[in-house]
Amino acid sequence: MIDKKLLDILVCPVTKSPLKYDKKNNELISKSAKLTYRIKDDIPILLPKNLEKFKVLEAEYHDHEAHHYGEINMINSFHVTHYHQKYLKIINELKDNSVILEVGSGDGNDAKNITKPKITIIQSDISFEMVKLAKNNKKNNAKTVYVVSDAEKIPCKDNSLDAIMIVGALHHLPSPINFFKEARRALSSNGILIVGFEPNSWPYFYIYPCIRFLKKLLMIEKYTSSKHSDVSIGDSETEGFTYSDFKLFLNESNLKLEKIQRIWFLFGFIHTLLSIVNSKLPQDKSIDLPIWLQKLIIYFDDFILTLPIIRNFCWHWTLVAKK
């Protein structure tokens, strides 16, 4: 059975027309174009029929890696959660009855830290297995519904959302500008867009090529490759984002920048090294720094990233924008 409140928000991702529930066939039907969308395990799959090859590969990769997601990204380490809490605080301070869409929600790690009970969270991802995992892992107090969808074709009505959150997923999209434009369409007046933990571009031109070169030079590539599948097509093709890129996305979508935070300097190097090591270890043997040391490095990073020129060498960005 499909949630009635969800039907009041969802639309056909192609035509943006309302959807009706066909109980007999357990599917959603676009009222205008007669397009149908199946429902599997109570999760609507609102993907266009002719999904781009890039997006098909992204979905397949994350279907395969769903149960290793947290391990690969070290999402529970203090140096990661410290920064996640900053934008989650914004969500937890929204007014009662707000509706939030999380795009690229992965295994639901962020949503479980949304503690405000009187809001609705729509968790969405292009990977069915990721959405299913998030549904099975639900641990928050908020009302949560689940949808498989394409970030560049948000299946929500115009002006229907109070906030949209996308964390570590923007660089997996073929066209980030299309996402920003869709976000503006779906956001209500003064609605908030949170873009969290997106990679800066400079490591892709300097650090990662050096790592690949050293692996080949020292002939240790086979010892440092992950025990899981390699990387998604989004990770392999992205070049990260500059501050200018975000300004362009916001200008093109007519959204106003409220805040931008620069994340990690020294910790970028440490996290990269730990990720390489931990990718070869069993999950219960993962290595991490003591929390006191992580706090000290974070304090150093936050200070050094206030300095001119050096602040351009952060490893990640988080930004908050408003319609």
C-alpha positions, 0 to 999 in steps of 0.5 A: 500500500502506498502512503496517501501523503506521499501521493500528494507530493509525488509526480511523474518524473517525466511529465510532472503530472499527478500519480494515482495508485493502481491497487490491482497491479500495485503500480503508480500511473501518470494521469496525463501520459499513462506512464506506469511505475512499479512498486517493489517492497512498498518502494515506488520506483520512479525512474524514466523508462529510458535511463541514461547508460551513465545512470544505469551503471551508477545504479548497478554499482550502488546496488552491488555495494549497498552493504559495504557503503558505510565501510568504504566511506568511513561514515561513522568516523568522528572526522566525518560525523562532526561535519555532518552534524552541522547541516543536520542541525539545520534540518532538525530546526525546521518547523513542524510538518516540514517535508524534506527530500534527501537525494542520494540518501544511500543507506540512510545514515544521515536520516537516522540522525534527524531527530525532529519527529513532526516532519516527513523525510522522503529518502531517495536514491537511484539504487533500489538496494540502497533505498531498501537498505535505508528502509530496513535500517530506519532508526529515526523518529521522523515519518520516513518514506522511500522512493527510487528516483533520478536526482535530475528528475525529482518526482515531487510537485512544484513548490512542495518541499521545505528542504532538499539535502544531497550529501556526497552524491552531486559528483555522481550526476552527469549534469549537476546544473539540471539537479539545481534547477530541479531543486529550485522547482520543487522547493517552496518559497524560502526552501533550503538546499543543502549540498554536503561533502562534495569534493574539491577539484584540486586533489583530482589533478594533483593528489590522486594522479600521484597516488596512482603513479606511486602505486605503479612505480612501487608495483603495489597496485594489487595490494592496495585495490579494494576488496570490493568492486573498484569505484562507480562511474561517477567517482571515476569520471568526476573532477570535483568542484571549485567555488566557481562551479557552485556559483555557476550552479546557483546563478543558473538555478536562481538560488541564493547562497546562504553559507559555504563551509570548507572541510578538511586540509590535513585530514584530507590526506589522512582520510585518503590513506586510511580509506586505502588501508581499510579497503583491504581490511575486514570491517571489524578490523578497520583502523581509525585515529583516536577521537582526541587526535581527530578533534585536534586535527579538525581544530587545526584544519578549521583554522588553516582553512580561514587563511587566504589562498590555503582555504582554496585547498580544502578537500570538500565543500558543504553549502547551504542555499535558499530559494 
